Amino acid sequence: MVAKQFRCPTIVAGDFNSVRAHPDFRSLSTGLLDADGVWPVATWPANRSHAPQAGTEHILARNLEPTQFQSLNIKGSDHSAITATLVGQ
C-alpha cells in the first residue's frame, strides 16, 4: 500500500506492535522489503529472563537494499531497538 504511492526510495520504520503474519501488516508492507531479511528478528519482550519471541519492530524499504542489520538492547525497555544500513539499488 505505501510502496504503491511512491516511486522514490521509501523507508517506513518503527514499532508496529505487529508480526509479519498479521493481515494489516502484510497489507501495509506489500511491495516493501523488511531489512531484517528472510527470518524476522525477535525484538519483544526484551527485558525477560528468556529471549525475545516476536519481531514487532520493522524497517521496511523500497528501492533500497539493506547491507547491515542489528538488534540492540535498551536498558529499561521491553523492546529491542533495531538499526539498518540501506543503500540505493
N, CA, C and O atoms as a MOPAC input file, in Angstrom:
PM7 MOZYME 1SCF
protein

 N      0.82000 1    -1.17900 1     0.00000 1
 C      0.00000 1     0.00000 1     0.00000 1
 C      0.87100 1     1.25300 1     0.00000 1
 O      0.68900 1     2.12100 1    -0.85400 1
 N      1.80800 1     1.36900 1     0.93100 1
 C      2.68900 1     2.53400 1     0.98800 1
 C      3.55200 1     2.59200 1    -0.25600 1
 O      3.70600 1     3.65800 1    -0.85200 1
 N      4.11800 1     1.46500 1    -0.65800 1
 C      5.03900 1     1.43900 1    -1.79000 1
 C      4.36600 1     1.84200 1    -3.08800 1
 O      5.02100 1     2.40100 1    -3.96700 1
 N      3.10000 1     1.58000 1    -3.23000 1
 C      2.39000 1     1.93000 1    -4.45000 1
 C      2.23400 1     3.44000 1    -4.60700 1
 O      2.05200 1     3.93000 1    -5.72100 1
 N      2.30300 1     4.17900 1    -3.50400 1
 C      2.09200 1     5.62500 1    -3.54700 1
 C      3.34100 1     6.38600 1    -3.96200 1
 O      3.23100 1     7.52400 1    -4.41900 1
 N      4.52700 1     5.79700 1    -3.82000 1
 C      5.77300 1     6.49900 1    -4.06400 1
 C      6.67200 1     5.69900 1    -4.99100 1
 O      6.76000 1     4.47700 1    -4.87200 1
 N      7.33700 1     6.37800 1    -5.91100 1
 C      8.29300 1     5.70500 1    -6.78400 1
 C      9.72600 1     5.93100 1    -6.32500 1
 O     10.63100 1     5.20300 1    -6.73500 1
 N      9.93600 1     6.92200 1    -5.48800 1
 C     11.27700 1     7.20800 1    -4.98600 1
 C     11.62200 1     6.23000 1    -3.85700 1
 O     10.74000 1     5.54100 1    -3.34400 1
 N     12.90500 1     6.16800 1    -3.47000 1
 C     13.25400 1     5.31200 1    -2.32100 1
 C     12.39400 1     5.67100 1    -1.11200 1
 O     12.17900 1     6.84500 1    -0.80900 1
 N     11.91300 1     4.64700 1    -0.43500 1
 C     10.97700 1     4.83800 1     0.67600 1
 C     11.42500 1     4.00500 1     1.86600 1
 O     11.82100 1     2.84900 1     1.71500 1
 N     11.35700 1     4.61100 1     3.06300 1
 C     11.63700 1     3.88700 1     4.31100 1
 C     10.45600 1     4.09600 1     5.24500 1
 O     10.03400 1     5.22800 1     5.48400 1
 N      9.92900 1     3.00000 1     5.76700 1
 C      8.87800 1     3.04100 1     6.77700 1
 C      9.41500 1     2.22600 1     7.94900 1
 O      9.65300 1     1.02700 1     7.80800 1
 N      9.60800 1     2.86200 1     9.10000 1
 C     10.26400 1     2.17400 1    10.20900 1
 C      9.59300 1     2.50700 1    11.52900 1
 O      9.05100 1     3.59600 1    11.71800 1
 N      9.64300 1     1.53300 1    12.44600 1
 C      9.14800 1     1.79500 1    13.78600 1
 C      8.68300 1     0.54700 1    14.50000 1
 O      8.89200 1    -0.57700 1    14.04200 1
 N      8.05100 1     0.77400 1    15.62700 1
 C      7.45100 1    -0.28400 1    16.43400 1
 C      6.01500 1    -0.44600 1    15.95600 1
 O      5.14700 1     0.35700 1    16.29700 1
 N      5.77000 1    -1.47100 1    15.17700 1
 C      4.44400 1    -1.70700 1    14.61200 1
 C      3.56200 1    -2.52800 1    15.53900 1
 O      2.37200 1    -2.69900 1    15.27400 1
 N      4.14400 1    -3.04600 1    16.64300 1
 C      3.41100 1    -3.95000 1    17.53500 1
 C      2.68900 1    -5.02800 1    16.75000 1
 O      1.57500 1    -5.43000 1    17.08700 1
 N      3.34100 1    -5.48300 1    15.70500 1
 C      2.74200 1    -6.48000 1    14.83000 1
 C      3.83600 1    -7.33100 1    14.19900 1
 O      4.89600 1    -6.82300 1    13.83400 1
 N      3.57700 1    -8.61300 1    14.07500 1
 C      4.49000 1    -9.50800 1    13.37500 1
 C      4.13200 1    -9.52800 1    11.90100 1
 O      3.06300 1    -9.06200 1    11.50600 1
 N      5.02900 1   -10.07000 1    11.08800 1
 C      4.80500 1   -10.11000 1     9.63300 1
 C      3.52700 1   -10.83600 1     9.22800 1
 O      2.93500 1   -10.51900 1     8.19600 1
 N      3.10100 1   -11.79500 1    10.02400 1
 C      1.93300 1   -12.60300 1     9.66200 1
 C      0.60500 1   -11.86900 1     9.84000 1
 O     -0.41800 1   -12.33300 1     9.33700 1
 N      0.59500 1   -10.74900 1    10.53600 1
 C     -0.65500 1   -10.03100 1    10.78500 1
 C     -1.19300 1    -9.46500 1     9.46000 1
 O     -0.44100 1    -8.83400 1     8.71700 1
 N     -2.47700 1    -9.67900 1     9.15700 1
 C     -3.03200 1    -9.23500 1     7.87300 1
 C     -2.84900 1    -7.73900 1     7.59700 1
 O     -2.53100 1    -7.36300 1     6.46800 1
 N     -3.04100 1    -6.88500 1     8.59400 1
 C     -2.87500 1    -5.44400 1     8.36700 1
 C     -1.41900 1    -5.09400 1     8.07000 1
 O     -1.14200 1    -4.23600 1     7.23300 1
 N     -0.49300 1    -5.75700 1     8.75600 1
 C      0.92400 1    -5.51200 1     8.48500 1
 C      1.27300 1    -5.97700 1     7.07900 1
 O      1.99600 1    -5.28500 1     6.36200 1
 N      0.77300 1    -7.13100 1     6.67800 1
 C      1.03900 1    -7.63400 1     5.32100 1
 C      0.51200 1    -6.65100 1     4.28300 1
 O      1.16500 1    -6.40800 1     3.26700 1
 N     -0.66000 1    -6.08700 1     4.53100 1
 C     -1.23100 1    -5.10700 1     3.60400 1
 C     -0.34600 1    -3.86100 1     3.52100 1
 O     -0.06200 1    -3.36800 1     2.42900 1
 N      0.08300 1    -3.35800 1     4.67200 1
 C      0.93400 1    -2.16700 1     4.72100 1
 C      2.27100 1    -2.40200 1     4.03300 1
 O      2.77600 1    -1.52200 1     3.33600 1
 N      2.84100 1    -3.57500 1     4.22400 1
 C      4.20600 1    -3.82900 1     3.77000 1
 C      4.30600 1    -4.40200 1     2.35000 1
 O      5.40800 1    -4.70100 1     1.89000 1
 N      3.19800 1    -4.55700 1     1.66100 1
 C      3.23000 1    -5.06900 1     0.29200 1
 C      4.13300 1    -4.17900 1    -0.56900 1
 O      3.95400 1    -2.96200 1    -0.61400 1
 N      5.08400 1    -4.78400 1    -1.23700 1
 C      6.00000 1    -4.03600 1    -2.09700 1
 C      7.20400 1    -3.46100 1    -1.37700 1
 O      8.05000 1    -2.81900 1    -1.99900 1
 N      7.29100 1    -3.68300 1    -0.07700 1
 C      8.42300 1    -3.19700 1     0.71100 1
 C      9.25200 1    -4.38200 1     1.20700 1
 O      8.71300 1    -5.45400 1     1.48000 1
 N     10.54700 1    -4.18100 1     1.31900 1
 C     11.45500 1    -5.21200 1     1.80100 1
 C     11.70900 1    -4.98800 1     3.27800 1
 O     12.02000 1    -3.87000 1     3.68700 1
 N     11.57900 1    -6.03900 1     4.09300 1
 C     11.88500 1    -5.93700 1     5.51500 1
 C     13.39500 1    -6.09100 1     5.67100 1
 O     13.96400 1    -7.09800 1     5.25000 1
 N     14.04200 1    -5.09700 1     6.27500 1
 C     15.50600 1    -5.05000 1     6.32900 1
 C     16.13800 1    -6.19100 1     7.11000 1
 O     17.33000 1    -6.45200 1     6.94600 1
 N     15.36900 1    -6.88400 1     7.96300 1
 C     15.98200 1    -7.97200 1     8.73600 1
 C     16.10800 1    -9.26500 1     7.94800 1
 O     16.59800 1   -10.26200 1     8.47800 1
 N     15.68600 1    -9.27000 1     6.72500 1
 C     15.89100 1   -10.42100 1     5.85800 1
 C     14.74900 1   -11.41500 1     5.87900 1
 O     13.61600 1   -11.08200 1     6.22500 1
 N     15.06700 1   -12.63100 1     5.50600 1
 C     14.05600 1   -13.68200 1     5.36500 1
 C     13.46900 1   -14.09100 1     6.70900 1
 O     12.26300 1   -14.30900 1     6.82700 1
 N     14.32900 1   -14.19600 1     7.72500 1
 C     13.87200 1   -14.63000 1     9.04400 1
 C     13.73700 1   -13.41700 1     9.95600 1
 O     14.72100 1   -12.71800 1    10.19800 1
 N     12.53600 1   -13.15400 1    10.46500 1
 C     12.33200 1   -11.99700 1    11.34700 1
 C     13.20000 1   -12.05500 1    12.59900 1
 O     13.42300 1   -13.12500 1    13.16400 1
 N     13.68100 1   -10.90500 1    13.01900 1
 C     14.45600 1   -10.79400 1    14.25400 1
 C     13.49500 1   -10.51600 1    15.40000 1
 O     12.72600 1    -9.55600 1    15.35300 1
 N     13.54000 1   -11.35600 1    16.42800 1
 C     12.65900 1   -11.17900 1    17.58800 1
 C     13.13100 1    -9.99600 1    18.42600 1
 O     14.30900 1    -9.90000 1    18.77000 1
 N     12.20200 1    -9.09500 1    18.75400 1
 C     12.54700 1    -7.87000 1    19.48600 1
 C     11.70100 1    -7.65700 1    20.73700 1
 O     11.93900 1    -6.70700 1    21.48200 1
 N     10.72500 1    -8.51900 1    20.98000 1
 C      9.82800 1    -8.33100 1    22.11600 1
 C      9.44500 1    -9.67500 1    22.72400 1
 O      9.26100 1   -10.62900 1    21.96800 1
 N      9.31800 1    -9.80900 1    24.01400 1
 C      9.74000 1    -8.88500 1    25.07000 1
 C     11.23400 1    -9.01300 1    25.30400 1
 O     11.77700 1   -10.11800 1    25.30400 1
 N     11.89500 1    -7.88800 1    25.50100 1
 C     13.35300 1    -7.88600 1    25.59900 1
 C     13.87500 1    -7.86100 1    27.03000 1
 O     15.06800 1    -8.07500 1    27.24500 1
 N     13.03000 1    -7.61000 1    27.99900 1
 C     13.51400 1    -7.47800 1    29.37900 1
 C     13.08700 1    -8.64300 1    30.25700 1
 O     12.81600 1    -8.45800 1    31.44400 1
 N     13.02600 1    -9.82400 1    29.69500 1
 C     12.61800 1   -11.01200 1    30.44200 1
 C     13.80600 1   -11.95100 1    30.62500 1
 O     14.88500 1   -11.71200 1    30.08300 1
 N     13.60400 1   -13.00200 1    31.37900 1
 C     14.66800 1   -13.98000 1    31.58900 1
 C     14.85200 1   -14.88500 1    30.37300 1
 O     15.84400 1   -15.61000 1    30.29000 1
 N     13.91800 1   -14.85300 1    29.43600 1
 C     14.03600 1   -15.64100 1    28.20700 1
 C     14.25400 1   -14.70000 1    27.01500 1
 O     14.03900 1   -13.49100 1    27.11000 1
 N     14.67300 1   -15.27200 1    25.92400 1
 C     14.94200 1   -14.47600 1    24.72000 1
 C     13.64100 1   -13.88800 1    24.15600 1
 O     12.57100 1   -14.46200 1    24.35900 1
 N     13.72100 1   -12.76000 1    23.45600 1
 C     12.53300 1   -12.20100 1    22.79600 1
 C     11.88600 1   -13.24000 1    21.87300 1
 O     12.57200 1   -14.08100 1    21.29200 1
 N     10.56900 1   -13.16900 1    21.74800 1
 C      9.80800 1   -14.17100 1    20.99400 1
 C      9.16900 1   -13.66100 1    19.70900 1
 O      8.87100 1   -14.45900 1    18.82000 1
 N      8.95000 1   -12.34600 1    19.58400 1
 C      8.21800 1   -11.80900 1    18.42500 1
 C      8.95900 1   -10.61900 1    17.83100 1
 O      9.54800 1    -9.81500 1    18.55300 1
 N      8.92300 1   -10.51900 1    16.52200 1
 C      9.51900 1    -9.38300 1    15.82700 1
 C      8.46100 1    -8.33100 1    15.54800 1
 O      7.70400 1    -8.44500 1    14.58400 1
 N      8.40900 1    -7.30700 1    16.38700 1
 C      7.37600 1    -6.27100 1    16.22700 1
 C      7.93800 1    -4.95200 1    15.72100 1
 O      7.17300 1    -4.06400 1    15.34200 1
 N      9.25900 1    -4.80400 1    15.70700 1
 C      9.90000 1    -3.61800 1    15.14200 1
 C     10.33200 1    -3.95600 1    13.71800 1
 O     10.82100 1    -5.05100 1    13.44400 1
 N     10.14300 1    -3.00200 1    12.82800 1
 C     10.45800 1    -3.26800 1    11.42200 1
 C     11.07900 1    -2.03500 1    10.77900 1
 O     10.74100 1    -0.90000 1    11.11300 1
 N     11.99300 1    -2.28700 1     9.85100 1
 C     12.49300 1    -1.25800 1     8.94400 1
 C     12.16500 1    -1.77300 1     7.55100 1
 O     12.76300 1    -2.73700 1     7.07300 1
 N     11.21300 1    -1.12100 1     6.91400 1
 C     10.73700 1    -1.52500 1     5.59700 1
 C     11.27900 1    -0.54600 1     4.55700 1
 O     11.34500 1     0.65600 1     4.81300 1
 N     11.66400 1    -1.05300 1     3.39400 1
 C     12.24800 1    -0.17800 1     2.38300 1
 C     11.81300 1    -0.57800 1     0.98300 1
 O     11.49600 1    -1.73500 1     0.70700 1
 N     11.80900 1     0.42100 1     0.11400 1
 C     11.54700 1     0.21300 1    -1.31100 1
 C     12.64700 1     0.93800 1    -2.06900 1
 O     12.98400 1     2.07300 1    -1.73400 1
 N     13.20500 1     0.30300 1    -3.07900 1
 C     14.29400 1     0.85100 1    -3.88800 1
 C     15.55200 1     1.11600 1    -3.06200 1
 O     16.36700 1     1.96500 1    -3.42400 1
 N     15.70700 1     0.40300 1    -1.97200 1
 C     16.90000 1     0.44100 1    -1.13700 1
 C     17.20400 1    -0.98600 1    -0.71000 1
 O     16.29900 1    -1.79700 1    -0.51400 1
 N     18.48600 1    -1.27800 1    -0.57000 1
 C     18.87800 1    -2.63000 1    -0.17000 1
 C     19.59300 1    -2.59100 1     1.17400 1
 O     20.52300 1    -1.80400 1     1.35500 1
 N     19.17000 1    -3.43500 1     2.12600 1
 C     19.87600 1    -3.47400 1     3.40800 1
 C     21.23100 1    -4.15500 1     3.26600 1
 O     21.34600 1    -5.22000 1     2.65900 1
 N     22.25500 1    -3.52200 1     3.83800 1
 C     23.58900 1    -4.12800 1     3.83300 1
 C     24.00100 1    -4.54700 1     5.23500 1
 O     24.87600 1    -5.39800 1     5.39500 1
 N     23.37800 1    -3.95800 1     6.25400 1
 C     23.63200 1    -4.33600 1     7.63900 1
 C     22.33300 1    -4.20700 1     8.42000 1
 O     21.49500 1    -3.35300 1     8.13300 1
 N     22.18800 1    -5.07500 1     9.41400 1
 C     21.02000 1    -5.03200 1    10.29200 1
 C     21.46000 1    -5.52200 1    11.66000 1
 O     22.21500 1    -6.48800 1    11.76500 1
 N     20.99000 1    -4.86200 1    12.70500 1
 C     21.27700 1    -5.37600 1    14.04000 1
 C     20.18400 1    -4.98900 1    15.02000 1
 O     19.45000 1    -4.01900 1    14.83100 1
 N     20.10800 1    -5.78200 1    16.06500 1
 C     19.17300 1    -5.56500 1    17.16000 1
 C     19.99400 1    -5.17500 1    18.38400 1
 O     21.04700 1    -5.75700 1    18.64600 1
 N     19.50500 1    -4.18600 1    19.13100 1
 C     20.23300 1    -3.67400 1    20.29300 1
 C     19.32700 1    -3.66700 1    21.51100 1
 O     18.15200 1    -3.31200 1    21.41700 1
 N     19.87200 1    -4.05900 1    22.65500 1
 C     19.11100 1    -3.96600 1    23.90600 1
 C     19.12200 1    -2.53800 1    24.40400 1
 O     20.13300 1    -1.84200 1    24.31000 1
 N     17.98000 1    -2.10000 1    24.93800 1
 C     17.85700 1    -0.76600 1    25.51900 1
 C     17.46800 1    -0.94600 1    26.97800 1
 O     16.42900 1    -1.53000 1    27.28600 1
 N     18.30600 1    -0.44200 1    27.86900 1
 C     18.04300 1    -0.57700 1    29.29200 1
 C     16.69300 1     0.05200 1    29.63400 1
 O     16.42100 1     1.19500 1    29.27000 1
 N     15.84900 1    -0.71200 1    30.34200 1
 C     14.55800 1    -0.21400 1    30.78700 1
 C     13.41800 1    -0.36400 1    29.79100 1
 O     12.27900 1    -0.02000 1    30.10700 1
 N     13.69700 1    -0.86800 1    28.59800 1
 C     12.64400 1    -1.04800 1    27.58800 1
 C     12.31600 1    -2.52300 1    27.42500 1
 O     13.19000 1    -3.38100 1    27.54600 1
 N     11.04900 1    -2.81000 1    27.14900 1
 C     10.67500 1    -4.20200 1    26.89500 1
 C     10.76700 1    -4.54600 1    25.40500 1
 O     10.36700 1    -5.63800 1    25.00000 1
 N     11.28400 1    -3.63900 1    24.59800 1
 C     11.52300 1    -3.87400 1    23.17500 1
 C     12.99800 1    -3.65300 1    22.87200 1
 O     13.62700 1    -2.76600 1    23.44800 1
 N     13.54400 1    -4.44700 1    21.98000 1
 C     14.88000 1    -4.19200 1    21.47300 1
 C     14.79000 1    -3.14400 1    20.36800 1
 O     13.78000 1    -3.05300 1    19.67100 1
 N     15.84000 1    -2.36300 1    20.21600 1
 C     15.92400 1    -1.42000 1    19.09700 1
 C     16.50500 1    -2.14700 1    17.89400 1
 O     17.18600 1    -3.16100 1    18.04300 1
 N     16.23900 1    -1.63500 1    16.71900 1
 C     16.84700 1    -2.19700 1    15.51000 1
 C     17.45300 1    -1.05700 1    14.69700 1
 O     16.96200 1     0.07100 1    14.70500 1
 N     18.52700 1    -1.38500 1    14.00000 1
 C     19.15500 1    -0.43100 1    13.09200 1
 C     19.47900 1    -1.15400 1    11.79200 1
 O     19.68300 1    -2.36800 1    11.77200 1
 N     19.52100 1    -0.39300 1    10.71900 1
 C     19.87400 1    -0.95900 1     9.42700 1
 C     20.62700 1     0.07000 1     8.60000 1
 O     20.41200 1     1.27500 1     8.73300 1
 N     21.49700 1    -0.41300 1     7.76200 1
 C     22.13500 1     0.41600 1     6.75100 1
 C     21.47200 1     0.05600 1     5.43300 1
 O     21.43400 1    -1.11300 1     5.05000 1
 N     20.94800 1     1.06300 1     4.73600 1
 C     20.25900 1     0.85500 1     3.47700 1
 C     21.00000 1     1.63800 1     2.37700 1
 O     21.37600 1     2.79200 1     2.58600 1
 N     21.20300 1     1.02400 1     1.23400 1
 C     21.87000 1     1.69300 1     0.12300 1
 C     20.97700 1     1.64800 1    -1.10900 1
 O     20.17000 1     0.73300 1    -1.27000 1
 N     21.12900 1     2.64300 1    -1.97500 1
 C     20.34100 1     2.69800 1    -3.20800 1
 C     20.65400 1     1.55100 1    -4.12300 1
 O     21.78400 1     1.06600 1    -4.17100 1
 N     19.64400 1     1.11400 1    -4.85200 1
 C     19.81700 1    -0.01200 1    -5.77100 1
 C     20.24500 1     0.47300 1    -7.13300 1
 O     20.44000 1    -0.33300 1    -8.04300 1

